[in-house]
């Protein structure tokens, strides 16, 4: 799956905000969970090793746009603003027993417990029905 519209997420406490250059040739949605690709740009996740969480895209960009969907072309120079910190992310079948388990970012709106080729995961630290709590400032490197 992948986002096709903005989504609202619930954050806990203050969030770190960072600006990251967006990868070329894609559409980015507010509320997307993105990774940092091999070029150091925020991108939609793929099944690739060593991709750390970028954070949650806010829909604010350094070119002055504040939009729910941002189309990025080739040779992009636009940075997006990301929130990093404690966030409740939806997970179908979330259970109390998931707390402490490692999850992998498989799409801009999806987590999985299957690593595939991914070597970086995020650890669930809280549970409520339909959601798990993650701190996107921290991740686990799985060798």
C-alpha positions as CSV (number, residue, x, y, z in Angstrom):
1,X,0.0,0.0,0.0
2,X,1.0,3.6,-0.2
3,X,-0.7,6.9,0.7
4,X,-2.9,8.5,-1.8
5,X,-4.0,11.4,0.4
6,X,-2.9,13.2,3.6
7,X,-3.3,11.5,6.9
8,X,-3.5,12.8,10.5
9,X,-1.3,11.1,13.1
10,X,-1.2,11.6,16.9
11,X,2.1,12.8,18.3
12,X,3.2,12.6,22.0
13,X,5.2,15.4,23.6
14,X,7.4,17.8,21.6
15,X,8.7,16.7,18.3
16,X,12.1,17.4,16.7
17,X,11.7,19.1,13.3
18,X,14.2,18.6,10.5
19,X,14.4,19.7,6.9
20,X,15.4,17.1,4.3
21,X,15.7,17.3,0.6
22,X,13.0,15.1,-1.1
23,X,14.0,12.4,-3.6
24,X,13.3,13.1,-7.2
25,X,10.2,12.1,-9.2
26,X,7.5,11.2,-6.7
27,X,4.4,12.5,-5.0
28,X,4.6,13.1,-1.2
29,X,1.7,13.3,1.1
30,X,1.4,15.1,4.5
31,X,1.5,12.4,7.2
32,X,3.8,10.1,5.2
33,X,6.4,8.0,7.0
34,X,9.5,8.3,4.9
35,X,13.1,7.0,5.0
36,X,16.5,8.5,4.2
37,X,17.7,7.0,1.0
38,X,21.4,6.2,0.0
39,X,21.7,9.7,-1.4
40,X,20.7,11.3,1.9
41,X,17.2,12.4,0.6
42,X,13.8,11.7,2.1
43,X,12.1,9.0,0.0
44,X,9.2,6.6,-0.1
45,X,10.4,3.3,1.6
46,X,11.7,0.4,-0.4
47,X,13.0,-3.1,0.5
48,X,16.6,-2.0,0.8
49,X,19.2,-2.2,3.5
50,X,20.4,0.7,5.7
51,X,17.4,3.0,5.2
52,X,16.8,5.0,8.4
53,X,13.6,6.7,9.3
54,X,13.4,10.3,8.1
55,X,10.2,11.0,10.1
56,X,6.7,12.1,9.4
57,X,6.3,14.7,6.5
58,X,4.3,17.7,7.7
59,X,3.2,19.1,4.4
60,X,5.4,22.2,4.8
61,X,8.2,22.8,2.3
62,X,11.0,25.3,2.0
63,X,9.7,26.7,-1.3
64,X,6.8,28.2,0.7
65,X,4.2,25.5,-0.1
66,X,1.9,24.1,2.6
67,X,0.0,21.4,0.8
68,X,-1.4,17.9,1.4
69,X,0.2,16.5,-1.7
70,X,3.5,17.7,-3.3
71,X,4.6,16.5,-6.7
72,X,8.4,16.5,-7.1
73,X,10.0,16.3,-10.5
74,X,13.6,15.5,-11.6
75,X,16.6,17.5,-10.3
76,X,14.6,18.4,-7.2
77,X,15.9,21.1,-4.8
78,X,12.8,21.3,-2.5
79,X,13.1,20.3,1.2
80,X,10.3,19.0,3.3
81,X,9.8,19.6,7.0
82,X,9.6,16.3,9.1
83,X,8.6,15.6,12.6
84,X,10.6,13.1,14.6
85,X,9.7,11.9,18.0
86,X,6.9,9.9,19.6
87,X,4.1,9.1,17.2
88,X,1.2,6.6,17.2
89,X,1.3,4.7,13.9
90,X,-1.6,2.5,12.7
91,X,-0.9,-1.2,12.7
92,X,-3.6,-3.8,11.9
93,X,-3.8,-6.4,14.6
94,X,-1.7,-4.3,17.1
95,X,-1.5,-6.1,20.4
96,X,0.2,-5.4,23.8
97,X,2.6,-8.2,23.0
98,X,4.0,-6.1,20.1
99,X,5.6,-3.7,22.5
100,X,9.3,-4.3,22.4
101,X,9.1,-5.9,18.9
102,X,11.0,-4.5,15.9
103,X,9.0,-3.2,12.9
104,X,10.1,-2.2,9.5
105,X,8.9,0.7,7.3
106,X,7.5,-1.0,4.2
107,X,5.6,1.9,2.6
108,X,4.9,5.5,3.4
109,X,1.8,4.3,5.4
110,X,2.7,0.7,6.3
111,X,4.8,-1.1,8.9
112,X,5.6,-4.8,8.8
113,X,7.4,-7.3,11.1
114,X,9.0,-8.9,8.0
115,X,12.5,-7.5,7.4
116,X,13.0,-8.7,3.8
117,X,16.2,-6.9,2.7
118,X,15.7,-4.1,5.3
119,X,18.4,-3.9,8.0
120,X,16.9,-0.9,10.0
121,X,13.9,-1.3,12.2
122,X,12.0,0.8,14.8
123,X,10.9,-0.7,18.1
124,X,7.3,-0.5,19.4
125,X,7.3,1.2,22.8
126,X,3.5,1.5,23.5
127,X,0.2,0.0,22.4
128,X,-3.4,1.2,22.1
129,X,-6.1,-0.5,20.0
130,X,-5.1,-0.3,16.3
131,X,-1.9,1.6,17.0
132,X,1.6,1.2,18.2
133,X,3.8,4.0,19.7
134,X,7.3,4.6,18.1
135,X,10.0,7.1,18.8
136,X,11.3,7.9,15.3
137,X,14.5,9.5,16.7
138,X,15.8,6.0,17.5
139,X,16.1,2.9,15.4
140,X,17.7,-0.6,15.5
141,X,20.2,-1.8,13.0
142,X,19.7,-5.5,12.3
143,X,22.8,-7.1,10.9
